[in-house]
Amino acid sequence: MIKDYIQANEPRMLDELFSLIRIPSISAQPEHHDDMLACAERWCQLLLKAGADEAYVMPSAGNPMAFAQKAIDPHAPTVLVYAHYDVMPAEPLELWNSAPFEPEVREGRIWARGADDDKGQSFIQVKAFEYLVKHKLLTHNVKFLFEGEEEIGSPSLEAFCQAHKDLLKADVILVSDTSMLGADLPSLTTGLRGLAYWEIEVTGPNRDLHSGHFGGAVANPINVLCNLISQVTDENGRITIPGFYDEVEEVPQAEREMIAHIPFDEEKYKQSIGVKELFGERGYSTLERNSCRPSFDVCGIWGGYTGEGAKTVLPSKAYAKVSCRLVPHQNHQKISKLFVDYVESITPPTVQVRVTPLHGGQGYVCPITLPAYQAAEKGFTKAFGKKPLAVRRGGSIPIIATFEQVLGIKTVLMGFGLESNAIHSPNENMPLDILRKGIEAVVEFHLNYSSTL
């Protein structure tokens, strides 16, 4: 049985996972270029060890891809497992309780950057595959594609998919890079929001000025930038960009009722993130706002003097990084242009503005009638003892929509993350119990997948 296999092999499995985590594969930081290749190579070693017929590193326009496959029967369906091996930067390091790239097991959890997103979750897929191969239970073909740029928007993956359509040919894509509603409340993600992301640069005078000599006579770029940002949303939390909502589909009443029945403690939610009140688009619940409705956020803002002590300066420039989460049917390229045009239209003549699109992606919806979805549902039911809820999530995995557009394949989002896992934050972690149940659930997915066709 899979539980016995996990128990007998867990020390080895953790050693393998930790060997991946110790590689600081941070795609956002150029100094980790060599680590990206090292991590892709390590994944290939582990995929071969798990039972793949072949595994090799493939070049892309950016960081390398790790590809592997196991051929069972040319007439059988094929599952393509997608994951990413890059991780977010670990800063601020002083907030970690242990070294981010030296994994530790404490309190029944693995603590490290990548413990969940996405090394831990992709490891679940590989260990389930290992069990099936070793026990000769696999009845369909399996391919693996692990990339190293997901955390920076997967800029090289679409071109890679276009160039390797035959290699990546499959019947369905399986991804573990999403979360559940809770450890005792399994759920399957049926939708993801899209994303559009920009950097804004506001330029005023040709140099930093003395705020005493020039303050009140020259527009301050930071003040102007804040004013521009404040005009993107209104007091009701609605985005003011003309044309922004043209393709936004209203949440059907039946789906709103389903969302309303999802167990959700708003007071506990507020306490968990340390806020007294929530805010969002008027007329929608919290769960609707963070999954089925678009949003706008400032992700970073800077300019002027930010060092210790005081410096009376009127800065020459100010910057912000901002993003919109989009819903299915909103085209991220169209939204990107609408945003640029809008910011330029409301910029006063006292400054110059430059808005640079950084990356984006489409939203995605998976039908619950898909045979692979139903197989995943059975997998969760077996491992967690209850049928998973079907929910939309507020995050974005831009490549999922690209897979459908380029490869013509639907994706099943079989994720095992928890809010408490703190992905992208200090002290990221993964409960060992979830790791074990995840492996069992993916094994059950594969055992049921072929029988659903």
Sine and cosine of phi, psi and omega as CSV:
sin_phi,cos_phi,sin_psi,cos_psi,sin_omega,cos_omega
0.00,0.00,0.44,-0.90,-0.07,-1.00
-0.89,0.46,-0.61,0.79,0.01,-1.00
-0.88,0.48,-0.68,0.73,0.02,-1.00
-0.90,0.43,-0.63,0.78,-0.01,-1.00
-0.90,0.44,-0.69,0.73,0.01,-1.00
-0.89,0.46,-0.71,0.70,-0.02,-1.00
-0.88,0.48,-0.67,0.74,-0.04,-1.00
-0.94,0.34,-0.49,0.87,-0.12,-0.99
-0.94,-0.34,0.06,1.00,-0.11,-0.99
-0.87,0.49,-0.67,0.74,0.04,-1.00
-0.84,0.55,-0.70,0.72,0.03,-1.00
-0.90,0.43,-0.69,0.73,-0.01,-1.00
-0.86,0.51,-0.70,0.71,-0.01,-1.00
-0.91,0.42,-0.62,0.79,0.07,-1.00
-0.86,0.51,-0.66,0.75,0.01,-1.00
-0.92,0.40,-0.72,0.69,0.03,-1.00
-0.88,0.48,-0.68,0.74,-0.02,-1.00
-0.91,0.42,-0.52,0.85,0.04,-1.00
-0.90,0.43,-0.49,0.87,0.08,-1.00
-0.97,0.24,-0.71,0.71,-0.06,-1.00
-0.89,0.46,-0.56,0.83,-0.04,-1.00
-0.92,0.38,-0.25,0.97,0.05,-1.00
-1.00,0.05,0.92,-0.39,-0.06,-1.00
-0.98,0.22,0.96,0.27,-0.09,-1.00
-0.99,0.12,0.95,0.30,-0.05,-1.00
-0.99,-0.11,0.97,-0.24,-0.10,-1.00
-0.93,0.36,-0.41,0.91,-0.06,-1.00
-0.97,0.23,-0.21,0.98,-0.08,-1.00
-0.88,-0.47,0.92,-0.40,-0.09,-1.00
-0.83,0.56,-0.48,0.88,-0.03,-1.00
-0.91,0.41,-0.17,0.99,0.01,-1.00
-0.98,-0.21,0.38,0.92,0.00,-1.00
-0.82,0.57,-0.72,0.69,-0.02,-1.00
-0.93,0.37,-0.50,0.87,0.03,-1.00
-0.92,0.39,-0.50,0.87,0.01,-1.00
-0.90,0.43,-0.72,0.70,0.03,-1.00
-0.91,0.42,-0.67,0.74,0.00,-1.00
-0.87,0.50,-0.63,0.77,-0.02,-1.00
-0.95,0.33,-0.66,0.75,0.05,-1.00
-0.88,0.48,-0.66,0.75,0.02,-1.00
-0.91,0.42,-0.64,0.76,0.01,-1.00
-0.91,0.42,-0.63,0.78,0.06,-1.00
-0.88,0.48,-0.66,0.75,0.01,-1.00
-0.88,0.47,-0.64,0.77,0.05,-1.00
-0.87,0.49,-0.70,0.71,-0.04,-1.00
-0.95,0.32,-0.56,0.83,0.04,-1.00
-0.92,0.39,-0.64,0.77,0.08,-1.00
-0.91,0.42,-0.67,0.74,0.02,-1.00
-0.89,0.45,-0.53,0.85,-0.02,-1.00
-0.97,0.23,-0.26,0.96,0.06,-1.00
0.80,-0.60,0.10,0.99,0.05,-1.00
-0.91,0.41,0.56,-0.83,0.06,-1.00
-0.93,0.36,-0.60,0.80,-0.01,-1.00
-0.47,-0.88,0.50,-0.87,0.04,-1.00
-0.44,-0.90,0.74,-0.68,-0.02,-1.00
-0.41,-0.91,0.39,-0.92,0.05,-1.00
-1.00,0.10,0.73,-0.68,-0.01,-1.00
-0.87,-0.50,0.67,-0.75,0.00,-1.00
-0.96,0.26,0.42,-0.91,0.16,-0.99
-0.67,-0.74,-0.05,-1.00,0.04,-1.00
-0.92,0.39,-0.32,0.95,0.02,-1.00
-0.84,-0.55,-0.84,-0.54,0.00,-1.00
-0.96,0.27,0.46,-0.89,-0.08,-1.00
-0.94,0.34,0.38,-0.92,0.08,-1.00
-0.98,-0.21,0.54,-0.84,0.17,-0.98
-0.96,-0.28,0.84,-0.54,-0.02,-1.00
-0.83,-0.56,0.62,-0.78,0.05,-1.00
-0.49,-0.87,0.35,-0.94,0.06,-1.00
-0.42,-0.91,0.41,-0.91,0.08,-1.00
-0.75,-0.66,0.89,-0.45,-0.01,-1.00
-0.99,-0.11,0.84,-0.54,0.02,-1.00
-0.96,-0.28,-0.74,0.67,-0.07,-1.00
-0.38,-0.93,0.84,-0.54,-0.02,-1.00
-0.88,0.47,-0.33,0.95,0.00,-1.00
-1.00,-0.07,-0.13,0.99,-0.02,-1.00
-1.00,0.07,0.37,-0.93,0.05,-1.00
-0.92,0.39,0.26,-0.97,-0.01,-1.00
-0.81,-0.58,0.74,-0.67,0.09,-1.00
-0.97,-0.25,0.80,-0.60,0.08,-1.00
-0.97,-0.23,0.90,-0.45,0.02,-1.00
-1.00,-0.05,0.86,-0.50,0.04,-1.00
-0.95,-0.32,0.63,-0.78,0.08,-1.00
-0.42,-0.91,0.10,-0.99,0.10,-0.99
-0.77,-0.63,0.59,-0.81,-0.03,-1.00
-0.97,-0.25,-0.07,1.00,0.07,-1.00
-0.99,0.12,0.41,-0.91,-0.03,-1.00
-0.76,-0.65,0.27,-0.96,0.05,-1.00
-0.96,0.29,0.43,-0.90,0.14,-0.99
-0.83,0.56,0.48,-0.88,-0.07,-1.00
-1.00,0.01,-0.22,0.98,-0.03,-1.00
-0.88,0.48,0.54,-0.84,0.05,1.00
-0.99,0.15,0.85,-0.53,-0.11,-0.99
-0.90,0.44,-0.49,0.87,-0.06,-1.00
-0.93,0.36,-0.22,0.97,0.00,-1.00
-1.00,-0.01,-0.09,1.00,0.03,-1.00
-0.99,0.16,0.60,-0.80,0.07,-1.00
-1.00,0.05,-0.19,0.98,0.09,-1.00
-0.47,-0.88,0.25,-0.97,-0.05,-1.00
-0.87,0.49,0.79,-0.61,-0.12,-0.99
-0.89,0.46,-0.46,0.89,-0.01,-1.00
-0.93,-0.36,0.35,0.94,0.15,-0.99
-0.82,-0.58,1.00,0.03,-0.15,-0.99
-0.87,0.50,0.61,-0.79,0.06,-1.00
-0.76,-0.65,0.53,-0.85,0.12,-0.99
-0.97,-0.25,0.90,-0.44,0.04,-1.00
-0.63,-0.77,0.64,-0.77,0.09,-1.00
0.82,0.57,0.56,0.83,0.04,-1.00
0.97,0.25,0.28,0.96,-0.02,-1.00
-0.74,-0.67,0.46,-0.89,0.16,-0.99
-1.00,-0.04,0.82,-0.58,-0.01,-1.00
-0.94,-0.34,0.89,-0.46,0.02,-1.00
0.05,-1.00,0.38,-0.93,0.14,-0.99
-0.93,0.37,0.81,-0.59,-0.04,-1.00
1.00,-0.05,-0.04,1.00,0.01,-1.00
-0.84,0.54,-0.56,0.83,0.09,-1.00
-0.95,-0.31,-0.88,0.47,-0.20,-0.98
-0.98,-0.17,0.98,-0.18,-0.02,1.00
-0.80,-0.60,0.23,0.97,-0.04,-1.00
-0.92,0.39,-0.67,0.74,0.01,-1.00
-0.91,0.42,-0.71,0.71,-0.03,-1.00
-0.94,0.35,-0.64,0.77,0.03,-1.00
-0.93,0.36,-0.49,0.87,0.06,-1.00
-0.90,0.44,-0.58,0.82,0.08,-1.00
-0.83,0.56,-0.72,0.70,-0.01,-1.00
-0.88,0.48,-0.69,0.72,-0.07,-1.00
-0.94,0.33,-0.61,0.79,0.00,-1.00
-0.95,0.31,-0.54,0.84,0.10,-0.99
-0.90,0.43,-0.68,0.73,0.06,-1.00
-0.87,0.50,-0.69,0.72,0.01,-1.00
-0.84,0.54,-0.73,0.68,-0.01,-1.00
-0.87,0.49,-0.70,0.71,-0.03,-1.00
-0.90,0.44,-0.66,0.75,0.00,-1.00
-0.92,0.39,-0.73,0.68,-0.06,-1.00
-0.90,0.44,-0.49,0.87,-0.03,-1.00
-0.98,-0.22,0.19,0.98,0.07,-1.00
0.81,0.59,0.69,0.72,-0.03,-1.00
-0.96,-0.27,-0.10,0.99,-0.06,-1.00
-0.99,0.15,0.82,-0.57,-0.05,-1.00
-0.92,-0.40,0.03,1.00,0.05,-1.00
-0.69,-0.72,0.15,-0.99,-0.04,-1.00
-0.99,0.13,0.51,-0.86,0.01,-1.00
-0.72,-0.69,0.71,-0.70,0.10,-0.99
-0.84,-0.54,0.46,-0.89,0.03,-1.00
-0.80,-0.60,0.71,-0.71,0.12,-0.99
-0.73,-0.69,0.94,-0.35,-0.01,-1.00
-0.92,-0.40,0.85,-0.53,-0.04,-1.00
-0.95,-0.31,0.20,-0.98,-0.06,-1.00
-0.85,-0.53,0.47,0.88,-0.03,-1.00
-0.66,-0.75,0.26,0.97,-0.07,-1.00
-0.88,0.47,-0.61,0.79,-0.05,-1.00
-0.96,0.29,-0.13,0.99,0.10,-1.00
-0.88,-0.48,0.36,0.93,0.12,-0.99
1.00,-0.09,0.17,0.99,0.03,-1.00
0.79,0.62,0.78,0.62,-0.08,-1.00
-0.90,0.43,-0.40,0.92,-0.07,-1.00
-0.98,-0.19,-0.15,0.99,-0.20,-0.98
-0.97,0.25,-0.59,0.80,-0.01,-1.00
-0.88,0.48,-0.72,0.69,0.01,-1.00
-0.90,0.44,-0.60,0.80,0.05,-1.00
-0.89,0.46,-0.70,0.71,0.02,-1.00
-0.90,0.44,-0.65,0.76,0.04,-1.00
-0.87,0.49,-0.63,0.77,-0.06,-1.00
-0.98,0.18,-0.28,0.96,-0.10,-1.00
-0.76,-0.65,0.65,0.76,-0.04,-1.00
-0.85,0.52,-0.66,0.75,-0.02,-1.00
-0.92,0.40,-0.68,0.73,0.00,-1.00
-0.88,0.47,-0.59,0.80,-0.09,-1.00
-1.00,-0.08,0.12,0.99,-0.02,-1.00
-0.85,0.53,0.76,-0.64,-0.03,-1.00
-0.36,-0.93,0.11,-0.99,0.01,-1.00
-0.99,-0.14,-0.44,0.90,0.03,-1.00
-0.38,-0.93,0.44,-0.90,0.06,-1.00
-0.94,-0.34,0.70,-0.72,0.01,-1.00
-0.90,-0.43,0.79,-0.61,-0.06,-1.00
-0.75,-0.66,0.74,-0.68,0.16,-0.99
-0.90,-0.44,1.00,-0.01,-0.01,-1.00
-0.43,-0.90,0.43,0.90,0.01,-1.00
-0.79,-0.61,-0.10,-0.99,-0.10,-0.99
-0.82,-0.57,0.22,-0.98,0.08,-1.00
-0.97,-0.26,0.26,-0.96,0.04,-1.00
-0.93,0.37,-0.48,0.88,0.02,-1.00
-0.04,-1.00,0.26,-0.97,-0.02,-1.00
-0.88,0.48,-0.54,0.84,0.03,-1.00
-0.96,-0.28,0.27,0.96,0.00,-1.00
-0.68,-0.73,0.96,0.29,-0.05,-1.00
-0.89,0.46,0.52,-0.86,0.00,-1.00
-0.47,-0.88,0.44,-0.90,0.07,-1.00
-0.91,-0.41,0.75,-0.66,-0.01,-1.00
-0.98,0.21,0.84,-0.54,0.01,-1.00
-0.96,-0.28,-0.14,0.99,0.01,-1.00
-0.42,-0.91,0.50,-0.87,0.05,-1.00
-0.75,-0.66,0.55,-0.84,0.10,-1.00
-0.99,0.14,0.45,-0.89,0.11,-0.99
-0.99,0.11,-0.05,-1.00,-0.11,-0.99
-0.52,-0.86,0.64,-0.77,0.21,-0.98
-0.72,-0.69,0.68,-0.73,-0.16,-0.99
-0.65,-0.76,0.71,-0.71,-0.04,-1.00
-0.69,-0.73,0.33,-0.94,0.25,-0.97
-0.90,-0.44,0.74,-0.67,0.03,-1.00
-0.95,-0.30,0.74,-0.67,0.09,-1.00
-0.85,-0.52,0.85,-0.53,0.04,-1.00
-0.93,-0.37,0.80,-0.60,-0.03,-1.00
-0.88,-0.47,0.76,-0.64,0.07,-1.00
-0.94,-0.35,-0.93,-0.36,0.01,-1.00
-0.93,0.38,0.25,-0.97,-0.09,-1.00
-0.98,0.21,-0.01,1.00,0.05,-1.00
-0.34,-0.94,0.29,-0.96,0.13,-0.99
-0.89,0.46,0.66,-0.75,-0.06,-1.00
-0.89,-0.45,0.35,-0.94,0.10,-0.99
-0.94,0.33,0.85,-0.52,-0.10,-1.00
-0.94,0.34,-0.34,0.94,0.07,-1.00
-0.97,0.23,-0.67,0.74,-0.03,-1.00
-0.97,0.25,-0.51,0.86,-0.12,-0.99
-0.89,-0.46,-0.24,0.97,-0.03,-1.00
-0.88,0.48,0.77,-0.64,-0.04,-1.00
1.00,-0.07,-0.22,0.98,0.00,-1.00
-0.91,-0.41,-0.37,0.93,-0.03,-1.00
-0.81,-0.59,0.70,-0.72,0.01,-1.00
-0.90,0.44,0.73,-0.68,0.02,-1.00
-1.00,0.03,0.87,-0.48,-0.05,-1.00
-0.84,0.55,-0.55,0.84,0.02,-1.00
-0.93,0.36,-0.67,0.74,0.04,-1.00
-0.87,0.48,-0.69,0.72,-0.01,-1.00
-0.90,0.43,-0.68,0.73,0.00,-1.00
-0.87,0.50,-0.70,0.71,0.01,-1.00
-0.88,0.47,-0.62,0.78,0.02,-1.00
-0.92,0.40,-0.64,0.77,0.04,-1.00
-0.88,0.48,-0.74,0.67,-0.03,-1.00
-0.88,0.47,-0.63,0.78,-0.04,-1.00
-0.91,0.42,-0.35,0.94,-0.02,-1.00
-1.00,0.04,-0.04,1.00,-0.03,-1.00
-0.98,0.17,-0.42,0.91,0.07,-1.00
-0.78,-0.62,0.43,-0.90,0.02,-1.00
-0.98,-0.22,-0.09,-1.00,-0.08,-1.00
-0.93,0.37,-0.27,0.96,0.03,-1.00
-0.99,-0.10,0.13,0.99,0.01,-1.00
0.98,0.21,0.26,0.97,-0.02,-1.00
-0.99,-0.14,0.67,-0.75,-0.03,-1.00
-0.97,0.26,0.73,-0.69,-0.16,-0.99
-0.99,-0.10,0.00,1.00,-0.04,-1.00
-0.89,0.45,0.84,-0.55,0.01,-1.00
-0.84,0.54,0.76,-0.65,0.02,-1.00
1.00,0.09,-0.06,1.00,-0.09,-1.00
-0.88,0.48,-0.61,0.80,-0.09,-1.00
-1.00,-0.08,0.13,0.99,-0.08,-1.00
-0.83,0.56,-0.64,0.77,-0.04,-1.00
-0.97,-0.25,0.15,0.99,-0.01,-1.00
-0.98,0.22,0.87,-0.48,-0.01,-1.00
-1.00,0.07,0.80,-0.60,0.04,-1.00
-0.88,0.47,0.64,-0.77,0.01,-1.00
-0.91,0.42,0.85,-0.52,0.00,-1.00
-0.84,0.54,0.55,-0.84,-0.03,-1.00
-0.85,0.53,-0.61,0.79,0.00,-1.00
-0.88,0.47,-0.63,0.78,0.01,-1.00
-0.95,0.31,-0.59,0.80,0.04,-1.00
-0.89,0.46,-0.61,0.79,0.03,-1.00
-0.92,0.38,-0.62,0.79,0.04,-1.00
-0.90,0.43,-0.67,0.74,0.03,-1.00
-0.89,0.45,-0.62,0.79,-0.02,-1.00
-0.90,0.43,-0.39,0.92,-0.01,-1.00
-1.00,-0.02,-0.04,1.00,0.07,-1.00
-0.95,0.32,0.80,-0.61,0.02,-1.00
-0.85,0.52,0.85,-0.53,-0.06,-1.00
-0.47,-0.88,0.87,-0.50,0.01,-1.00
-0.98,-0.22,0.98,-0.20,-0.08,-1.00
-0.91,0.42,-0.58,0.82,0.03,-1.00
-0.91,0.41,-0.69,0.73,0.03,-1.00
-0.90,0.43,-0.62,0.79,0.03,-1.00
-0.87,0.50,-0.72,0.70,0.00,-1.00
-0.91,0.42,-0.67,0.74,0.00,-1.00
-0.89,0.45,-0.60,0.80,-0.07,-1.00
-0.92,0.40,-0.45,0.89,-0.01,-1.00
-0.94,-0.34,0.05,1.00,0.13,-0.99
0.96,0.29,0.62,0.79,0.07,-1.00
-0.85,-0.53,0.45,-0.89,-0.01,-1.00
-1.00,0.04,-0.55,0.83,-0.01,-1.00
-0.66,-0.75,0.44,-0.90,0.06,-1.00
-0.98,-0.19,0.33,-0.94,0.02,-1.00
-0.58,-0.81,0.62,-0.79,0.06,-1.00
-0.06,-1.00,-0.09,-1.00,-0.07,-1.00
-0.85,0.52,0.81,-0.59,-0.04,-1.00
-0.90,0.44,0.65,-0.76,0.05,-1.00
0.99,-0.15,-0.01,1.00,-0.03,-1.00
-0.76,-0.65,0.50,-0.86,0.04,-1.00
-0.97,0.24,0.21,-0.98,0.02,-1.00
-0.86,0.52,-0.71,0.71,-0.02,-1.00
-0.93,0.38,-0.49,0.87,0.09,-1.00
-0.96,0.28,-0.66,0.75,-0.03,-1.00
-0.88,0.48,-0.63,0.78,-0.10,-1.00
-0.99,-0.12,0.28,0.96,0.03,-1.00
-0.61,-0.79,-0.66,0.75,-0.13,-0.99
-0.94,-0.35,-0.07,1.00,-0.03,-1.00
-0.86,-0.51,0.50,-0.87,0.04,-1.00
-0.96,0.26,0.29,-0.96,-0.02,-1.00
-0.51,-0.86,0.29,-0.96,0.06,-1.00
-0.76,-0.65,0.70,-0.71,0.00,-1.00
-0.60,-0.80,0.56,-0.83,0.18,-0.98
-1.00,0.03,0.87,-0.49,-0.06,-1.00
-1.00,-0.06,-0.32,0.95,0.02,-1.00
-0.13,-0.99,0.53,-0.85,0.01,-1.00
-0.50,-0.87,0.67,-0.74,-0.04,-1.00
-0.37,-0.93,0.25,-0.97,0.02,-1.00
0.40,-0.92,0.32,-0.95,0.04,-1.00
0.93,0.36,-0.48,-0.87,-0.06,-1.00
-0.99,-0.13,0.82,-0.57,0.00,-1.00
-0.81,-0.58,0.21,0.98,0.00,-1.00
-0.99,0.17,-0.08,-1.00,-0.02,-1.00
-0.94,0.35,0.58,-0.81,0.03,-1.00
0.98,0.19,-0.24,-0.97,-0.09,-1.00
-0.94,-0.34,0.57,-0.82,0.13,-0.99
-0.56,-0.83,0.91,-0.42,-0.11,-0.99
-0.99,0.15,1.00,0.04,-0.10,-1.00
-0.81,-0.59,0.65,-0.76,0.19,-0.98
-0.97,-0.24,0.96,-0.30,-0.20,-0.98
-0.94,0.33,0.43,-0.90,0.08,-1.00
-0.98,0.22,-0.54,0.84,-0.10,-0.99
-0.69,-0.73,0.39,-0.92,0.12,-0.99
-0.60,-0.80,0.52,-0.86,-0.10,-1.00
-0.70,-0.72,0.44,-0.90,0.14,-0.99
-0.48,-0.87,0.54,-0.84,0.18,-0.98
-0.93,-0.35,0.81,-0.59,-0.08,-1.00
-0.74,-0.68,0.39,-0.92,-0.02,-1.00
-0.54,-0.84,0.40,-0.92,0.16,-0.99
-0.85,-0.52,0.73,-0.68,0.23,-0.97
-1.00,0.02,0.73,-0.68,-0.10,-1.00
-0.91,-0.41,0.31,-0.95,0.02,-1.00
-0.94,-0.34,0.30,-0.95,0.01,-1.00
-0.78,0.62,0.61,-0.79,-0.04,-1.00
1.00,0.01,-0.29,0.96,0.12,-0.99
-0.99,0.15,0.83,-0.55,0.02,-1.00
-1.00,0.09,0.87,-0.50,-0.11,-0.99
-0.90,0.43,-0.50,0.86,0.02,-1.00
-0.94,0.33,-0.65,0.76,0.06,-1.00
-0.90,0.44,-0.71,0.71,0.01,-1.00
-0.89,0.46,-0.62,0.79,0.00,-1.00
-0.87,0.49,-0.70,0.72,0.01,-1.00
-0.93,0.37,-0.65,0.76,0.03,-1.00
-0.86,0.51,-0.65,0.76,-0.01,-1.00
-0.91,0.41,-0.74,0.68,0.01,-1.00
-0.85,0.53,-0.74,0.68,-0.02,-1.00
-0.88,0.47,-0.64,0.77,-0.04,-1.00
-0.92,0.39,-0.73,0.68,-0.01,-1.00
-0.88,0.47,-0.67,0.74,0.03,-1.00
-0.89,0.45,-0.58,0.81,-0.05,-1.00
-0.95,0.32,-0.45,0.89,-0.04,-1.00
-0.98,-0.21,0.05,1.00,0.02,-1.00
-0.98,0.22,0.80,-0.60,0.00,-1.00
-0.95,0.31,0.34,-0.94,-0.02,-1.00
-0.95,0.32,-0.06,1.00,-0.01,-1.00
-0.97,0.24,-0.22,0.98,0.00,-1.00
-0.63,-0.77,0.16,-0.99,0.14,-0.99
-0.92,-0.39,0.56,-0.83,-0.01,-1.00
-0.79,-0.61,0.59,-0.81,0.12,-0.99
-0.72,-0.69,0.83,-0.56,0.02,-1.00
-0.92,-0.38,0.87,-0.50,-0.06,-1.00
-0.92,-0.38,0.91,-0.42,0.10,-0.99
-0.91,0.41,0.73,-0.68,-0.01,-1.00
-0.98,-0.20,-0.79,0.61,0.12,-0.99
-0.27,-0.96,0.17,-0.98,0.00,-1.00
-0.24,-0.97,0.07,-1.00,0.01,-1.00
-0.19,-0.98,0.33,-0.95,-0.04,-1.00
-1.00,0.09,0.36,-0.93,0.14,-0.99
-0.98,0.21,0.08,-1.00,-0.09,-1.00
-0.48,-0.88,0.59,-0.81,0.10,-0.99
-0.74,-0.67,0.74,-0.67,0.04,-1.00
-0.95,-0.30,0.84,-0.55,0.03,-1.00
-0.94,0.35,0.67,-0.74,-0.02,-1.00
-0.97,0.25,-0.11,0.99,0.06,-1.00
-1.00,0.06,-0.09,1.00,0.00,-1.00
-0.90,0.44,0.77,-0.64,-0.01,-1.00
-0.81,0.59,-0.64,0.77,0.00,-1.00
-0.92,0.39,-0.56,0.83,0.07,-1.00
-0.89,0.45,-0.69,0.73,-0.01,-1.00
-0.91,0.42,-0.56,0.83,0.07,-1.00
-0.92,0.39,-0.64,0.77,0.05,-1.00
-0.91,0.42,-0.62,0.79,0.04,-1.00
-0.86,0.51,-0.68,0.73,0.04,-1.00
-0.91,0.40,-0.57,0.82,0.02,-1.00
-0.89,0.46,-0.72,0.69,0.04,-1.00
-0.90,0.44,-0.67,0.75,-0.02,-1.00
-0.87,0.49,-0.66,0.75,0.00,-1.00
-0.93,0.37,-0.70,0.72,-0.11,-0.99
-0.98,0.20,-0.59,0.81,-0.11,-0.99
-0.96,-0.26,-0.12,0.99,0.08,-1.00
0.98,0.18,0.16,0.99,0.06,-1.00
-0.41,-0.91,0.48,-0.88,-0.03,-1.00
-0.92,0.38,0.72,-0.70,-0.02,-1.00
-0.96,0.27,0.53,-0.85,0.11,-0.99
-0.98,0.19,0.53,-0.85,0.09,-1.00
-1.00,-0.07,0.88,-0.47,-0.07,-1.00
-0.69,-0.72,0.50,-0.87,0.20,-0.98
-1.00,0.01,0.53,-0.85,0.00,-1.00
-0.89,-0.46,0.40,-0.92,-0.08,-1.00
-1.00,0.08,-0.22,0.98,-0.04,-1.00
-0.97,0.24,0.03,-1.00,-0.03,-1.00
-0.75,-0.66,0.69,-0.72,0.22,-0.97
-0.78,-0.63,1.00,0.08,-0.18,-0.98
-0.79,0.61,-0.52,0.86,-0.09,-1.00
-0.94,0.34,-0.34,0.94,-0.03,-1.00
-0.88,0.48,-0.72,0.69,0.05,-1.00
-0.92,0.40,-0.57,0.82,0.02,-1.00
-0.90,0.43,-0.64,0.77,0.06,-1.00
-0.82,0.57,-0.69,0.72,-0.02,-1.00
-0.92,0.39,-0.65,0.76,-0.03,-1.00
-0.95,0.32,-0.65,0.76,-0.10,-0.99
-1.00,0.00,-0.71,0.70,-0.09,-1.00
-0.99,-0.13,-0.22,0.97,0.00,-1.00
0.94,0.35,0.53,0.85,-0.09,-1.00
-0.85,-0.53,0.70,-0.71,0.12,-0.99
-0.98,0.18,0.43,-0.90,-0.02,-1.00
-0.87,-0.49,0.67,-0.74,0.14,-0.99
-0.97,-0.24,0.82,-0.58,-0.08,-1.00
-0.99,-0.15,1.00,-0.07,-0.10,-0.99
-0.96,-0.27,0.96,0.29,-0.10,-0.99
-0.99,-0.12,0.41,-0.91,-0.08,-1.00
-0.80,-0.60,0.26,0.97,-0.02,-1.00
-0.96,0.29,0.33,-0.95,0.08,-1.00
-0.79,-0.62,0.45,-0.89,0.05,-1.00
-0.85,0.53,-0.60,0.80,-0.03,-1.00
-0.95,0.33,-0.13,0.99,0.01,-1.00
-0.97,0.25,-0.22,0.97,0.16,-0.99
0.84,0.55,0.72,0.69,0.04,-1.00
-0.90,0.43,0.54,-0.84,-0.02,-1.00
0.94,0.34,-0.02,1.00,-0.05,-1.00
-0.89,-0.46,0.20,-0.98,0.16,-0.99
-0.87,0.49,0.50,-0.87,0.04,-1.00
0.90,0.43,0.63,0.78,0.15,-0.99
-0.86,0.51,0.57,-0.82,-0.07,-1.00
-0.43,-0.90,0.18,-0.98,0.06,-1.00
-0.58,-0.82,0.85,-0.53,0.06,-1.00
-0.91,0.42,0.71,-0.71,0.02,-1.00
-0.87,0.49,-0.58,0.82,0.00,-1.00
-0.89,0.45,-0.63,0.78,0.03,-1.00
-0.94,0.35,-0.62,0.79,0.05,-1.00
-0.85,0.52,-0.71,0.71,-0.01,-1.00
-0.91,0.41,-0.74,0.67,0.00,-1.00
-0.91,0.42,-0.55,0.84,0.04,-1.00
-0.89,0.45,-0.71,0.71,0.04,-1.00
-0.86,0.50,-0.70,0.71,0.01,-1.00
-0.88,0.47,-0.66,0.75,-0.02,-1.00
-0.91,0.42,-0.65,0.76,0.00,-1.00
-0.94,0.34,-0.61,0.80,0.10,-0.99
-0.84,0.55,-0.73,0.68,-0.02,-1.00
-0.91,0.42,-0.57,0.82,0.09,-1.00
-0.83,0.55,-0.78,0.62,-0.05,-1.00
-0.90,0.43,-0.62,0.79,0.00,-1.00
-0.91,0.42,-0.49,0.87,-0.04,-1.00
-0.99,-0.11,-0.34,0.94,-0.15,-0.99
-0.87,0.50,-0.81,0.59,-0.04,-1.00
-0.88,0.47,-0.55,0.83,-0.04,-1.00
-0.95,0.31,-0.28,0.96,0.00,-1.00
-1.00,0.09,-0.20,0.98,-0.07,-1.00
-1.00,0.06,0.00,0.00,0.00,0.00
